[in-house]
Amino acid sequence: LNHNFSNSVSLSVFGLQQITHEADANYNPVNRYVGGSYQLDRTIRTLVLNNTYILSPSTVLTVRGGYNKFDDNYVLPYDYDAKALFNNAALTSQFSDTNRFPTTAVTGYKGSGWTNRQANGYYQYGVNGSLSKLSGHHSYKFGGDYRVLGVKSLNYGAATGSFTFDGKWSGNALADLLLGYPTSGNIPLNGQLNGFVHYSAGYAQDDWRVNDKLTLNYGVRFDYNKQRIVGQKAQQGRFANIAAYNDIDLPTWSNFSPRLSAVYNLSGDGKTAVRIGYNKFVTAQTTGFAQLYNPTALVTQQLAWTDVNGDDIAQGERGCVGYPTAGCEINFAGLPSNFGVRSLAQFDPGLKRPYQLAFNAGITHEVLNGLTLSFEYFRSDFRNVTVRQNTLRTAASYDQVTVVSPLNGKEVPMWLPKPGVASQVANVDSTSDDMKRWYNGFDMSFNARLKGGLRAFGGYSIERSLNDVCVSAASDPNRSLYCDQTKSGIPWQKQFKTTFVYPVKWQNISVSMALQSLNGYVVGSAAQAYGGFTA
């Protein structure tokens, strides 16, 4: 809907609602509980309002507000009462969702069970505005932005269990299934994620035409980022007892980001231009940052189980000693001491927001009439890089062993945790000036307009990113291997591409041809094939 209240005031309103019910490709209405079947129910609701005010011939104000809600839910096509199947109230009372057929893997037969049910809701609402003004050789622009971004998500997992039947007990996997004797199984207990971000920003910039040769663009942006994990009630399970916790406020970040660029007409006739730029970009942070420290986030751990008494029941409670013995058939020695009690990672109160400093310089020159050549250099330095250290371990917590590389047969050192260390996990994320990363890139391009309307454009570029993360080896010496990439001979990535476009003088048809030599594509899971440029 668009409406002009006057010649200087207008309003536009946009609304959208989209609802889909998408059956999975494995949907089987006859054999209902076979395969990973689910229905994807999606609902999108969007409302946007735009206002434009022409305050004067040289001043324009725009104000925009909006709301967006996206429900992305994995719904099971049919309910199934797992309570009746298990007939064990003590067990099923701990399920986060009992309306699901269990997942089974049966050796030599088709398994059963659906994809995990999920309830995901993403939302965002906010308002922003800008004021533009022309004044002499200046073009000013000021603006602001306020947004709330949030997510409420619960992945139930295989809430009624995943079980493997391989014929261990009867000699036939299907017989084991009918008897109810699995070889292994697990049942997850997952908590809901409820996190949101308060984001606000403001900026000011100016395009200043200093004279006929020099144009400057400069400005500054301010960002304010505040995140919170919403508290949850207590959750009880066999292996994890999560106490109730209040809202958790993450570090609040306030950042100024300057921007500066200049273009200089070197020859005065517009055929040669030199440009330079310097910018600061802060790392975007959304609800994924809060998820890193959510006490009820999904965490898994595999432990050894020895069926000492042969009854196919994993016996033993957390804290039991004497594995493997009757009553303590699960090796809890490898379980982190804070597993299921709180997040295995915490943030340092002084954690800073990562950012990068980007510099570029280039020149463009018209060599011949219709032929332009350009050269550009790019440099980025990354600052406030986050490092994760296990505060309960040092290099002395490990024993060094030597293994042989399957690639070249050379011996490679590695470090294994000493006995009793595996359960010591208390990761802390902090900012380290010794975590380094930088990028260099060169770009050479051309643009040609030839006779007959033929156009050709393309270029050649090389680039490389390097990291030095050796400081992260303080709590795990395995990270010391190849941690300084300046010593690893990391090659420059190369790319060439060119395109030709020719207009055929019939029915407005254009014929084009493109040639590209890219950095490389993944072949299988380990190898890469590179293009023809090796210089």
HELIX and SHEET records of a PDB file:
HELIX    1   1 ALA A   82  PHE A   86  1                                   5    
HELIX    2   2 ALA A   89  THR A   92  1                                   4    
HELIX    3   3 ALA A  173  LEU A  179  1                                   7    
HELIX    4   4 THR A  287  GLN A  291  1                                   5    
HELIX    5   5 PHE A  332  GLY A  334  5                                   3    
HELIX    6   6 ALA A  395  SER A  397  5                                   3    
HELIX    7   7 LYS A  451  GLY A  453  5                                   3    
HELIX    8   8 CYS A  470  ALA A  474  5                                   5    
HELIX    9   9 PRO A  477  SER A  480  5                                   4    
HELIX   10  10 GLN A  485  LYS A  487  5                                   3    
SHEET    1   A 9 ASN A   2  ASN A   4  0                                        
SHEET    2   A 9 VAL A   9  ALA A  23 -1                                        
SHEET    3   A 9 GLN A  39  SER A  56 -1                                        
SHEET    4   A 9 THR A  59  VAL A  75 -1                                        
SHEET    5   A 9 ARG A 117  SER A 135 -1                                        
SHEET    6   A 9 HIS A 138  GLY A 157 -1                                        
SHEET    7   A 9 LEU A 193  ARG A 209 -1                                        
SHEET    8   A 9 LEU A 214  ILE A 229 -1                                        
SHEET    9   A 9 ILE A 248  ASP A 249 -1                                        
SHEET    1   B16 ASN A   2  ASN A   4  0                                        
SHEET    2   B16 VAL A   9  ALA A  23 -1                                        
SHEET    3   B16 GLN A  39  SER A  56 -1                                        
SHEET    4   B16 THR A  59  VAL A  75 -1                                        
SHEET    5   B16 ARG A 117  SER A 135 -1                                        
SHEET    6   B16 HIS A 138  GLY A 157 -1                                        
SHEET    7   B16 LEU A 193  ARG A 209 -1                                        
SHEET    8   B16 LEU A 214  ILE A 229 -1                                        
SHEET    9   B16 TRP A 253  ASN A 265 -1                                        
SHEET   10   B16 THR A 272  VAL A 282 -1                                        
SHEET   11   B16 TYR A 355  LEU A 368 -1                                        
SHEET   12   B16 LEU A 371  ARG A 383 -1                                        
SHEET   13   B16 LYS A 436  ARG A 449 -1                                        
SHEET   14   B16 ARG A 455  ASP A 468 -1                                        
SHEET   15   B16 GLN A 493  VAL A 504 -1                                        
SHEET   16   B16 ILE A 509  SER A 517 -1                                        
SHEET    1   C 3 THR A 103  VAL A 106  0                                        
SHEET    2   C 3 SER A 162  PHE A 165  1                                        
SHEET    3   C 3 SER A 184  ASN A 186 -1                                        
SHEET    1   D 2 GLN A 235  GLN A 236  0                                        
SHEET    2   D 2 ASN A 241  ILE A 242 -1                                        
SHEET    1   E 3 ALA A 345  PHE A 347  0                                        
SHEET    2   E 3 ASN A 427  THR A 431  1                                        
SHEET    3   E 3 THR A 386  ASN A 390 -1                                        
SHEET    1   F 2 TYR A 398  VAL A 404  0                                        
SHEET    2   F 2 GLU A 411  PRO A 417 -1                                        
SHEET    1   G 2 TYR A 521  VAL A 523  0                                        
SHEET    2   G 2 ALA A 527  ALA A 529 -1                                        
END                                                                             
